[in-house]
Amino acid sequence: MSETVVIGSLDSPYDISPREDMDTSTHIRKWNYRAMWSYLRLQYGREIDEQIKAAVEGLPRAERLIKMAEFFEDAVNEQKQAREMQFIVDDSGRHLNVVAVASLKHLLIPPAEVYDMARQIIEKGNMMERYDLKELSGDTWQLRESAGLKIGLQIYGGTITTRFAIKITSWLQVLACLNALSWLGIGNFNRFGIRSNDFERILRIKKREELKPRLEQGIDQAMKRTGLIQQKADRAKGVPMKPRTAKILVSAFALSYKLGAKSIEQVIERFQKEQQNQWGLAMASSWVASHGFFMATPEGRDRYVEQRLSTIAGATLLVDDIPKAEERSLEWLKKHIKQGSVKSVRKLLKDLV
């Protein structure tokens, strides 16, 4: 997907009238659901939210999309004066797909700009060298190699829509098996008692001049924490892990991170071949990220499953209280199976919940 920004006003539901200095195609083929809602909120104010909810609430996903499109088209056709906005579009085809909408006050920073700035900071300080890890998203840099482990920083440039923040975190790779662990986005595991301060999140940049000092600060803080990685690895090798506990933890972690039963089954199967301890469970998730079998992912979602499995591996090393994490994970699984939101794993977890 190739994302660009078109500044202009919406003349009709599928035609943008661009600002004079914009040289781009202006016919829209498709709107993202969230983008339609964002446009209406910016055009009409938050009071439109209740009208949208009344129109789509309770409908199945397919019907909700149709109803939202109908509501959107009517609202756009009835607008008296369209506001000028920023339309974030996928322009990889003949026509535009609108993926997000932002006001003119909203600062949009392309990920490529983030990566270029980070590279300049790192190379100027002679701190690290580029080291590609196919399982991980963003740019990865090697800081050092010690006791069979490579350790470095991972920089994720976020998205131009700013829906996902810029993040700077650490990674670890076990050289013997090329297993990669990442701490990108581990805030998703707070519900299981895993602390999430092992990565830097950069949000709310109001001026472009703020990007460089914020990146410098984030890189510096992340580097200071890399010394703890080997300590975590050494400690985890001494924490025994029962197969039942491993199954509960990896199932909850993976399902909460939107991974399916096939990925979970591969991790559980691999754990049987690893050391039966906390380190072994982390290695099982990481091994599947590096060597597992996955269905082909759509363009634009490269390394989606691999990155999340590597993050689960990193999060596994952060569990300080195994019994507490197991209790919370089992409680979470029971709740979501009862609600029917994880039906696909009923058979996998039938002996647990």
N, C-alpha and C positions, 0 to 999 in steps of 0.2 A: 504494500500500500504506500502511495506517495501522497503525503499530506501537505497542502499549501493553504494560505489564507487569502480569502477574497474579501475586500472591504466594500460594502455597498448596502443597498436597501432592497427589500424583497418586493418586487412589483406584483408578482403572482406566486402561488404556492411553489412553482417550479422554475421561476426566472428571477435572477438577481440583476439589479441595475448597478453595475460596478462604479466605483469612484473613478474619476477621469484618468488618474494615474495608474489604474489597474488594467493590465493587458492579459485577459484570460477568458476562457469559455465561461458563459454565464447560465447555460441551461442545466437544470438539476434533474438527475434521473431518479434519485432516491434520497429519502431523509432517514437518518437514524432516529429511533424512538425518543431517546434522551434529547437529541438536538431539536426536535419539534417542540418538546416541552420547554426547553431553554429559550427558544425563540419567542414563544408565546408569553413566557414570564417576563422577558425583557421588553416586549412590545406592550403588554397590557398590565404588568405588575403582578405581584404575588396573589392578588385576589382571583386570578384565573385558575389557580391550583385546584380550588374546590370544584370548579366547573369541570375540569379535566377528570378529576377523581370520580365525580358523579357519572361521567360518560363512560369510563373504562373499568371501574371497580367491579371485581367479581367475575370478569370475563376470562375465558381461556386465553392463553398467550396469542394464538393466531387471530382470534376475534378482537382481542385488545389492540393489536397492531392495526387492524383494519379500521376499527372505531376511532383510534387516535388519529389516523390519517384523514378520516372524514371530518373530525372535529377541527383539526389543524387547517385543512383546506377552507372550511367555512369561515374560520376566524381570520385567516389571512385575506380572504376575499372581502371581508367586511371592514377591514382596518381602514381608517380615514387617512392616516399619514404614516408610512412605514419609517421606522427609525433606522439610521445607518448603523450597521453592526459589523463584526468580524465573523465570517463564515469559514470554519475550518473544514476543508473539503478533501476528499480523496479524488485526485485528478489523474489516476493511472489509466482510466478508460477514456472513451470518447466524450462522456458526459460526467458531470460532477455528482458525487455522493456526499451529502452534508453529514459529517460525523459529529460536529459540535458547533455551538454558536456562543460568542462572547461579546460583551460590550466593548466600546472603543477604549475604555479605561483599563481593560484587562490586558496585562502584559503576557504575550505569548512568546516563549523561547523554544525554538526548534532543538530537539535532542542533539543534532549535529553540532550546534553551537556550544552546547554543554561539553561534549566530548572533545572538541577542538580546544576549548579553554582549559579543561583538565589536563590534556596532553601538554600544553604549553607550561602549565604550572609544574607538572611532574618532571618533564625533561629539563626545565630550567634549574630545578633543584637537584638533578642527577640522583633522584631517590630510588627509582625503579626502572625496570625495562618491561616492555609489552610482552605478555604471555597469553596466548589465546587458549581459552577453555571452551570447547564447543558446547558444553552443557549449560553454560552460564550466559545470561543476558548482559548486554552492555559491553564495556571495555574492562579487561582484566590486566593487572600489572603485577609482576613478581617482585616481592620485597627481599626475600631470602629463602635459603634452602637449609634445612636442619633435620638430622635424624630421620631421613627418608621422607620428609614432608616438604612440600613447597608451600610458602605462605605469601599472600599478597593482598592487594586491594581490588575491589570490584566497584565500578562506577556505572550507575544506571541513569541515563539521561532523562528519564521521565517521558512524558508525551507532550506534544505541542498543545494538546487540549488542557494540560495541567491536571487531568483527572488522576494521573499517577505522578507522584512527586519525584524529584531528583533524589537519589539515594547513594550513599557511599558506605561500603561495608567491607568485611574481610572475607577471604576464601582460603581454603586449605585443600591441597591435593596430596593423596598418598601415592608416592611414586611406584610402589610395588605393583599396584593394580590400577593406577590412573583414576582413582575415585576422587571426585571433586565435591567438596562441601561448601555451602554458601550461607551467609546470614542475611540475604536480601529479603526484606519483607517479613521478618519473623514476628512482627507485631500481630500477625494473624493468630498467633498461638498463646496470647495472653490468657485466654479463657481456660487454658490447661495449666496455668501457673508458671509459664515460662516468661522470664523477664525479657524485655524487647529493646534494651538500650545498647545492643551490639551493632547498630548501624546509625548513620547520620542521615537525617531527613531534611531536605532543603525545601521550604515552602514559603509562600507569600513574598516573592521577590517583586518589589514595586517599581524598581528602576534597573535598567540593564547594567548600570555601574555596580550594582550590588552582587552580580553573579560571581565575579572573580574573587573578591574577599570571602564570600560565603563558601565557595569551593575550596579555597585555601584553608579555611578553618575546618571544614569537614574532612579534608584529606589529612590534615594534621591530627585531628582527634581520632580518626580511624587508624592511623599508623600507630598511635600510642597504645591502642588496644590489641594490636596483633601479638604482643608478647604473651597474652593470656591464652592464645589458641592452643599452643602445645601443652600448657597446663591442663586445659579442659580435656584434651585427647588422652593424656596420661592418666588423669583421674577416672575417666569413663572406662578405661580398660580394667579397672578394679571393681566396677559395680556390676554384680551379676544381674542377669535379665532372664526371667522365666519366659518360655514361649507364649504362654497365655497373656502375660503382661505386654510382651512385644506386639502381639496381634492387636490388642486393644489400643495401644499407643499409636501404632502406624495407621490403623483404620481411622481413628478419630482425626489424627493430623491430616491425613490425605483427604478424607471426606470434607473436612472443614476448609480445605484448600482447593475444593472442586475437582479432585481427581477421582477416578472411578475404580471399580472392583478389580479390573485387570491389572492395574498398576499396583494395587494393594497386594494382590495374590503373588505377583512377582517378587515383591519385597519380602513377604512372609516366607516364600520358598527359598529365597536367597539367604535369609537369616539362619535357616537350618544348617547352612554350610559355613557360617561365620562363628566367631567366638560368641558364646552365649552370655554376653554382657552388653552394657550400654554402648560401648564402642562398636561392637558387632552389629547392633541394630542400626546405628548411624551408617556403618559401612554397607549394610544391606540396601538401604535407601539410595545411597550414593552409587553403589554398583549398578542398580537398576537404571539410575539416571544416565550412567555412562555406557552400559552394555545391554539394557533392556530392550524389549520389543514394544513399539508404539505404532498406533495407526498414523498414517500421514496426516499432518495438521495443515489447515488451510494457509495460504500465503498470508504473511503478516503475523502468524502465530508461531513462528519458528522457535524451537526450544522451550515452548510453553510447559510441557510436561517435565522435561529434563530439568529446567530451572527450579520448578516447584519441588521435585524430588530431592534436588541438591539442597534446597532450603530446609526441607523436612529433616534431612541428614544433619544439617547445622543446628537446627532447633533441638534435635534429639540430644546433642551434646550439652545443651544448656539446662536440661532437666536436673534440678538439684534434689528434688524430693520425688522419687519414683512412685511410692505408694499414693501420694497425693495426686500426682499427674494421672495415675491409673484410675483413681476414683473419679476425678473430674472427666476424664475421657469416656469412661463407661457411662457416666450420667448423661453426657452429651450424646453419645450414640443411642442410648435408650430413648431419649427425648425425640431425636430426629427420625428414628425408625418408627416410633409411635405416630409421629405427625405425617409419616409417609414421604418425607423429603429425601430419604436415602433407601428407597425400596430395592435398588439394584444390588445391595449387599446383604440382604436378609439371609440368603443361603450361606454366604461367607461367615456371617457372625451368629449363626443359629445356636451355637454352643456357648455363646457369651452373653447375649442379651435377651 
